[in-house]
């Protein structure tokens, strides 16, 4: 059962982790010059931050470390969280935050037994559970290889999508 759980989680994480992007690659900044007009320019990353060992190693790390919260099992809840963080010049991670916490699926029969306000509350609780678990896993990551812009090692923002699938069904 444990191997099946890991396999299912692995497949989902592999598919969704491929969506990870370095956000600051095309960041647009607005500057005011002396005339008061605004200039817009784009900064392009030459080398994006990289998890040690690359994408496959990142997927293995997530597969090994992400745990489906037991509390979500009763309602058969599944969802996803996009985690955003910065890869600093030394490869450390900072400013970790969860965004776009979504509940994709749940046991409608079980949920329908609850009031509307309780359903909304439960969905928020499960989204928070998923975000906390994803945060825990990102905090556990080793240092990354930092990105470069204009040949200079630069702090860059990075997103990773983490999915939670009930391994017990």
C-alpha atoms as an extended CHARMM CRD file, in Angstrom:
* protein
*
       169  EXT
         1         1  UNK       CA              0.0000000000        0.0000000000        0.0000000000  PROA      1               0.0000000000
         2         2  UNK       CA              2.8560000000        2.3750000000        0.8460000000  PROA      2               0.0000000000
         3         3  UNK       CA              4.5260000000        1.7880000000       -2.5340000000  PROA      3               0.0000000000
         4         4  UNK       CA              1.2300000000        2.4110000000       -4.3300000000  PROA      4               0.0000000000
         5         5  UNK       CA              0.8130000000        5.6170000000       -2.3270000000  PROA      5               0.0000000000
         6         6  UNK       CA              4.2620000000        6.8260000000       -3.3270000000  PROA      6               0.0000000000
         7         7  UNK       CA              3.7300000000        5.8420000000       -6.9670000000  PROA      7               0.0000000000
         8         8  UNK       CA              0.4500000000        7.7440000000       -7.2410000000  PROA      8               0.0000000000
         9         9  UNK       CA              1.8930000000       10.7690000000       -5.4690000000  PROA      9               0.0000000000
        10        10  UNK       CA              4.9990000000       10.5670000000       -7.6320000000  PROA      10              0.0000000000
        11        11  UNK       CA              3.0430000000       10.5980000000      -10.8710000000  PROA      11              0.0000000000
        12        12  UNK       CA              0.9590000000       13.5730000000       -9.8250000000  PROA      12              0.0000000000
        13        13  UNK       CA              3.9370000000       15.4900000000       -8.4640000000  PROA      13              0.0000000000
        14        14  UNK       CA              6.0060000000       14.7370000000      -11.5500000000  PROA      14              0.0000000000
        15        15  UNK       CA              3.3240000000       16.0460000000      -13.8650000000  PROA      15              0.0000000000
        16        16  UNK       CA              2.6770000000       19.1830000000      -11.8640000000  PROA      16              0.0000000000
        17        17  UNK       CA              6.2230000000       19.9370000000      -10.8060000000  PROA      17              0.0000000000
        18        18  UNK       CA              7.1560000000       20.3460000000      -14.4440000000  PROA      18              0.0000000000
        19        19  UNK       CA              5.1360000000       23.5610000000      -14.2410000000  PROA      19              0.0000000000
        20        20  UNK       CA              7.7200000000       25.1280000000      -11.9470000000  PROA      20              0.0000000000
        21        21  UNK       CA              8.9890000000       28.4230000000      -13.3290000000  PROA      21              0.0000000000
        22        22  UNK       CA             11.4580000000       31.0450000000      -12.3250000000  PROA      22              0.0000000000
        23        23  UNK       CA              9.2450000000       34.0870000000      -11.9370000000  PROA      23              0.0000000000
        24        24  UNK       CA             11.8850000000       36.7620000000      -12.0550000000  PROA      24              0.0000000000
        25        25  UNK       CA             13.1090000000       35.6580000000      -15.4570000000  PROA      25              0.0000000000
        26        26  UNK       CA             10.8970000000       38.1700000000      -17.2130000000  PROA      26              0.0000000000
        27        27  UNK       CA             10.2340000000       40.6090000000      -14.4240000000  PROA      27              0.0000000000
        28        28  UNK       CA              9.2670000000       44.0160000000      -15.6490000000  PROA      28              0.0000000000
        29        29  UNK       CA             10.3360000000       47.0400000000      -13.7070000000  PROA      29              0.0000000000
        30        30  UNK       CA              9.1880000000       50.5860000000      -14.0390000000  PROA      30              0.0000000000
        31        31  UNK       CA             11.6160000000       53.4200000000      -13.3790000000  PROA      31              0.0000000000
        32        32  UNK       CA             11.0750000000       57.1440000000      -13.4110000000  PROA      32              0.0000000000
        33        33  UNK       CA             13.6800000000       59.1430000000      -15.2350000000  PROA      33              0.0000000000
        34        34  UNK       CA             14.3640000000       62.8320000000      -14.6560000000  PROA      34              0.0000000000
        35        35  UNK       CA             11.5970000000       63.9300000000      -17.0610000000  PROA      35              0.0000000000
        36        36  UNK       CA              8.9510000000       62.1360000000      -15.0310000000  PROA      36              0.0000000000
        37        37  UNK       CA              8.1600000000       59.6420000000      -17.8000000000  PROA      37              0.0000000000
        38        38  UNK       CA              8.3070000000       55.9410000000      -17.0580000000  PROA      38              0.0000000000
        39        39  UNK       CA             10.7020000000       53.5350000000      -18.7150000000  PROA      39              0.0000000000
        40        40  UNK       CA              9.9090000000       49.8330000000      -18.8470000000  PROA      40              0.0000000000
        41        41  UNK       CA             12.5900000000       47.2480000000      -19.3260000000  PROA      41              0.0000000000
        42        42  UNK       CA             12.8670000000       43.5130000000      -18.9430000000  PROA      42              0.0000000000
        43        43  UNK       CA             15.5040000000       41.5590000000      -17.0830000000  PROA      43              0.0000000000
        44        44  UNK       CA             16.1830000000       38.1570000000      -18.5730000000  PROA      44              0.0000000000
        45        45  UNK       CA             17.8110000000       35.4050000000      -16.5590000000  PROA      45              0.0000000000
        46        46  UNK       CA             20.6500000000       33.6530000000      -18.3440000000  PROA      46              0.0000000000
        47        47  UNK       CA             20.6420000000       30.7370000000      -15.9230000000  PROA      47              0.0000000000
        48        48  UNK       CA             17.6400000000       29.8600000000      -13.7770000000  PROA      48              0.0000000000
        49        49  UNK       CA             18.0150000000       28.6100000000      -10.2070000000  PROA      49              0.0000000000
        50        50  UNK       CA             18.3440000000       24.8430000000      -10.0760000000  PROA      50              0.0000000000
        51        51  UNK       CA             17.6000000000       22.2190000000       -7.4510000000  PROA      51              0.0000000000
        52        52  UNK       CA             20.7210000000       20.0590000000       -6.8110000000  PROA      52              0.0000000000
        53        53  UNK       CA             20.5530000000       17.2780000000       -9.4100000000  PROA      53              0.0000000000
        54        54  UNK       CA             17.9170000000       19.0260000000      -11.5560000000  PROA      54              0.0000000000
        55        55  UNK       CA             14.1840000000       18.5580000000      -12.0880000000  PROA      55              0.0000000000
        56        56  UNK       CA             14.1930000000       14.7690000000      -11.6120000000  PROA      56              0.0000000000
        57        57  UNK       CA             15.9760000000       15.1260000000       -8.2840000000  PROA      57              0.0000000000
        58        58  UNK       CA             13.4570000000       17.7840000000       -7.2510000000  PROA      58              0.0000000000
        59        59  UNK       CA             10.5820000000       15.4350000000       -8.1120000000  PROA      59              0.0000000000
        60        60  UNK       CA             12.2050000000       12.6210000000       -6.1090000000  PROA      60              0.0000000000
        61        61  UNK       CA             12.6760000000       14.9630000000       -3.1510000000  PROA      61              0.0000000000
        62        62  UNK       CA              9.0150000000       16.0190000000       -3.2510000000  PROA      62              0.0000000000
        63        63  UNK       CA              7.8440000000       12.4110000000       -3.6780000000  PROA      63              0.0000000000
        64        64  UNK       CA              9.8620000000       11.3310000000       -0.6680000000  PROA      64              0.0000000000
        65        65  UNK       CA              8.9670000000       14.2420000000        1.6140000000  PROA      65              0.0000000000
        66        66  UNK       CA              5.4300000000       15.4540000000        0.8500000000  PROA      66              0.0000000000
        67        67  UNK       CA              2.9310000000       13.7410000000        3.1250000000  PROA      67              0.0000000000
        68        68  UNK       CA             -0.8060000000       13.6750000000        2.5210000000  PROA      68              0.0000000000
        69        69  UNK       CA             -2.3970000000       15.0390000000        5.7200000000  PROA      69              0.0000000000
        70        70  UNK       CA             -4.3560000000       12.3530000000        7.5880000000  PROA      70              0.0000000000
        71        71  UNK       CA             -7.0880000000       14.8830000000        8.4270000000  PROA      71              0.0000000000
        72        72  UNK       CA             -7.8740000000       15.2370000000        4.7080000000  PROA      72              0.0000000000
        73        73  UNK       CA             -8.5390000000       11.5100000000        4.3150000000  PROA      73              0.0000000000
        74        74  UNK       CA            -11.9670000000       11.5500000000        6.0150000000  PROA      74              0.0000000000
        75        75  UNK       CA            -13.3170000000       13.9000000000        3.3720000000  PROA      75              0.0000000000
        76        76  UNK       CA            -11.1720000000       12.4520000000        0.5530000000  PROA      76              0.0000000000
        77        77  UNK       CA             -9.8150000000       15.9330000000       -0.1570000000  PROA      77              0.0000000000
        78        78  UNK       CA             -7.3360000000       16.5810000000       -2.9370000000  PROA      78              0.0000000000
        79        79  UNK       CA             -5.7650000000       19.8590000000       -3.9180000000  PROA      79              0.0000000000
        80        80  UNK       CA             -2.7180000000       21.8020000000       -4.9180000000  PROA      80              0.0000000000
        81        81  UNK       CA             -0.5790000000       24.6500000000       -3.6700000000  PROA      81              0.0000000000
        82        82  UNK       CA              1.8130000000       26.8720000000       -5.5580000000  PROA      82              0.0000000000
        83        83  UNK       CA              4.7880000000       27.6350000000       -3.3780000000  PROA      83              0.0000000000
        84        84  UNK       CA              6.8280000000       30.7540000000       -4.0910000000  PROA      84              0.0000000000
        85        85  UNK       CA             10.2780000000       31.3880000000       -2.7010000000  PROA      85              0.0000000000
        86        86  UNK       CA             13.4990000000       33.1720000000       -3.4910000000  PROA      86              0.0000000000
        87        87  UNK       CA             16.7330000000       31.3690000000       -4.2850000000  PROA      87              0.0000000000
        88        88  UNK       CA             19.3670000000       33.6460000000       -2.7960000000  PROA      88              0.0000000000
        89        89  UNK       CA             22.8750000000       34.2640000000       -4.1040000000  PROA      89              0.0000000000
        90        90  UNK       CA             24.2410000000       31.6020000000       -1.7260000000  PROA      90              0.0000000000
        91        91  UNK       CA             21.6060000000       29.0440000000       -2.8170000000  PROA      91              0.0000000000
        92        92  UNK       CA             19.5690000000       29.3050000000        0.3710000000  PROA      92              0.0000000000
        93        93  UNK       CA             15.7940000000       29.6940000000        0.1450000000  PROA      93              0.0000000000
        94        94  UNK       CA             13.9010000000       32.6010000000        1.6970000000  PROA      94              0.0000000000
        95        95  UNK       CA             10.5430000000       34.3780000000        1.6520000000  PROA      95              0.0000000000
        96        96  UNK       CA              8.6560000000       31.0940000000        1.2870000000  PROA      96              0.0000000000
        97        97  UNK       CA              4.9420000000       31.5520000000        0.8080000000  PROA      97              0.0000000000
        98        98  UNK       CA              1.9290000000       29.6150000000       -0.4130000000  PROA      98              0.0000000000
        99        99  UNK       CA             -0.2680000000       30.9180000000       -3.2050000000  PROA      99              0.0000000000
       100       100  UNK       CA             -3.2340000000       29.6580000000       -5.0970000000  PROA      100             0.0000000000
       101       101  UNK       CA             -4.1820000000       26.9640000000       -2.5550000000  PROA      101             0.0000000000
       102       102  UNK       CA             -6.9720000000       25.0630000000       -4.2660000000  PROA      102             0.0000000000
       103       103  UNK       CA             -9.1580000000       22.1530000000       -3.3130000000  PROA      103             0.0000000000
       104       104  UNK       CA             -9.6920000000       20.2230000000       -6.5380000000  PROA      104             0.0000000000
       105       105  UNK       CA            -11.7470000000       17.3170000000       -5.2850000000  PROA      105             0.0000000000
       106       106  UNK       CA            -13.5340000000       16.0950000000       -2.1880000000  PROA      106             0.0000000000
       107       107  UNK       CA            -16.1110000000       13.5250000000       -1.1520000000  PROA      107             0.0000000000
       108       108  UNK       CA            -19.3520000000       15.2860000000       -2.1110000000  PROA      108             0.0000000000
       109       109  UNK       CA            -21.4940000000       12.8320000000       -0.1420000000  PROA      109             0.0000000000
       110       110  UNK       CA            -19.5700000000       13.5500000000        3.0480000000  PROA      110             0.0000000000
       111       111  UNK       CA            -19.4250000000       17.2990000000        2.4210000000  PROA      111             0.0000000000
       112       112  UNK       CA            -23.1620000000       17.5130000000        1.6480000000  PROA      112             0.0000000000
       113       113  UNK       CA            -23.8750000000       16.3810000000        5.2180000000  PROA      113             0.0000000000
       114       114  UNK       CA            -22.3310000000       19.6350000000        6.4570000000  PROA      114             0.0000000000
       115       115  UNK       CA            -23.8660000000       23.1000000000        6.4020000000  PROA      115             0.0000000000
       116       116  UNK       CA            -22.6840000000       25.5220000000        3.7130000000  PROA      116             0.0000000000
       117       117  UNK       CA            -20.7000000000       27.5560000000        6.2160000000  PROA      117             0.0000000000
       118       118  UNK       CA            -19.0800000000       24.3830000000        7.6090000000  PROA      118             0.0000000000
       119       119  UNK       CA            -18.2070000000       23.2560000000        4.0410000000  PROA      119             0.0000000000
       120       120  UNK       CA            -16.5200000000       26.6000000000        3.3660000000  PROA      120             0.0000000000
       121       121  UNK       CA            -14.6730000000       26.3960000000        6.6920000000  PROA      121             0.0000000000
       122       122  UNK       CA            -13.5000000000       22.8300000000        5.9660000000  PROA      122             0.0000000000
       123       123  UNK       CA            -12.2250000000       23.7710000000        2.5080000000  PROA      123             0.0000000000
       124       124  UNK       CA            -10.2340000000       26.6500000000        4.0280000000  PROA      124             0.0000000000
       125       125  UNK       CA             -8.8390000000       24.3560000000        6.7200000000  PROA      125             0.0000000000
       126       126  UNK       CA             -7.7460000000       21.7720000000        4.1440000000  PROA      126             0.0000000000
       127       127  UNK       CA             -6.1710000000       24.4370000000        1.9330000000  PROA      127             0.0000000000
       128       128  UNK       CA             -4.2120000000       25.6450000000        4.9930000000  PROA      128             0.0000000000
       129       129  UNK       CA             -3.1840000000       22.0740000000        5.8350000000  PROA      129             0.0000000000
       130       130  UNK       CA             -1.8440000000       21.5920000000        2.3060000000  PROA      130             0.0000000000
       131       131  UNK       CA             -0.0460000000       24.9540000000        2.4280000000  PROA      131             0.0000000000
       132       132  UNK       CA              1.5630000000       24.1280000000        5.7980000000  PROA      132             0.0000000000
       133       133  UNK       CA              2.7580000000       20.7540000000        4.5330000000  PROA      133             0.0000000000
       134       134  UNK       CA              4.1640000000       22.2780000000        1.3550000000  PROA      134             0.0000000000
       135       135  UNK       CA              5.8980000000       24.9770000000        3.4400000000  PROA      135             0.0000000000
       136       136  UNK       CA              7.4230000000       22.3040000000        5.6890000000  PROA      136             0.0000000000
       137       137  UNK       CA              8.8290000000       20.4770000000        2.6750000000  PROA      137             0.0000000000
       138       138  UNK       CA             10.2610000000       23.6000000000        1.0060000000  PROA      138             0.0000000000
       139       139  UNK       CA             11.9640000000       24.5710000000        4.3030000000  PROA      139             0.0000000000
       140       140  UNK       CA             13.5720000000       21.1290000000        4.3330000000  PROA      140             0.0000000000
       141       141  UNK       CA             15.1890000000       21.5430000000        0.8920000000  PROA      141             0.0000000000
       142       142  UNK       CA             18.9490000000       21.7460000000        0.5440000000  PROA      142             0.0000000000
       143       143  UNK       CA             20.6180000000       24.7920000000       -0.9940000000  PROA      143             0.0000000000
       144       144  UNK       CA             19.9990000000       25.3090000000       -4.7030000000  PROA      144             0.0000000000
       145       145  UNK       CA             22.3520000000       26.4490000000       -7.4390000000  PROA      145             0.0000000000
       146       146  UNK       CA             21.5170000000       30.1490000000       -7.7670000000  PROA      146             0.0000000000
       147       147  UNK       CA             20.5150000000       31.7850000000      -11.0280000000  PROA      147             0.0000000000
       148       148  UNK       CA             22.5190000000       34.2920000000      -13.0490000000  PROA      148             0.0000000000
       149       149  UNK       CA             21.5220000000       37.4450000000      -14.8230000000  PROA      149             0.0000000000
       150       150  UNK       CA             24.0350000000       39.3430000000      -16.9650000000  PROA      150             0.0000000000
       151       151  UNK       CA             26.6960000000       36.9040000000      -15.7540000000  PROA      151             0.0000000000
       152       152  UNK       CA             26.1060000000       37.8180000000      -12.1080000000  PROA      152             0.0000000000
       153       153  UNK       CA             24.7140000000       35.4270000000       -9.5120000000  PROA      153             0.0000000000
       154       154  UNK       CA             21.3410000000       36.9020000000       -8.6210000000  PROA      154             0.0000000000
       155       155  UNK       CA             18.5520000000       36.3210000000       -6.1190000000  PROA      155             0.0000000000
       156       156  UNK       CA             15.5330000000       35.0140000000       -8.0600000000  PROA      156             0.0000000000
       157       157  UNK       CA             11.9420000000       34.1210000000       -7.3570000000  PROA      157             0.0000000000
       158       158  UNK       CA             10.8410000000       30.5530000000       -8.0900000000  PROA      158             0.0000000000
       159       159  UNK       CA              7.4730000000       28.7540000000       -8.0810000000  PROA      159             0.0000000000
       160       160  UNK       CA              6.8030000000       25.0660000000       -7.4680000000  PROA      160             0.0000000000
       161       161  UNK       CA              3.3570000000       23.4800000000       -7.7280000000  PROA      161             0.0000000000
       162       162  UNK       CA              2.7270000000       20.7280000000       -5.1710000000  PROA      162             0.0000000000
       163       163  UNK       CA             -0.3200000000       18.4810000000       -5.4680000000  PROA      163             0.0000000000
       164       164  UNK       CA             -1.9840000000       16.4460000000       -2.7640000000  PROA      164             0.0000000000
       165       165  UNK       CA             -3.7440000000       13.2540000000       -3.8500000000  PROA      165             0.0000000000
       166       166  UNK       CA             -5.4030000000       10.8490000000       -1.4490000000  PROA      166             0.0000000000
       167       167  UNK       CA             -3.1150000000        7.7930000000       -1.5220000000  PROA      167             0.0000000000
       168       168  UNK       CA             -5.6270000000        5.6550000000        0.3830000000  PROA      168             0.0000000000
       169       169  UNK       CA             -8.3960000000        5.4670000000       -2.2120000000  PROA      169             0.0000000000
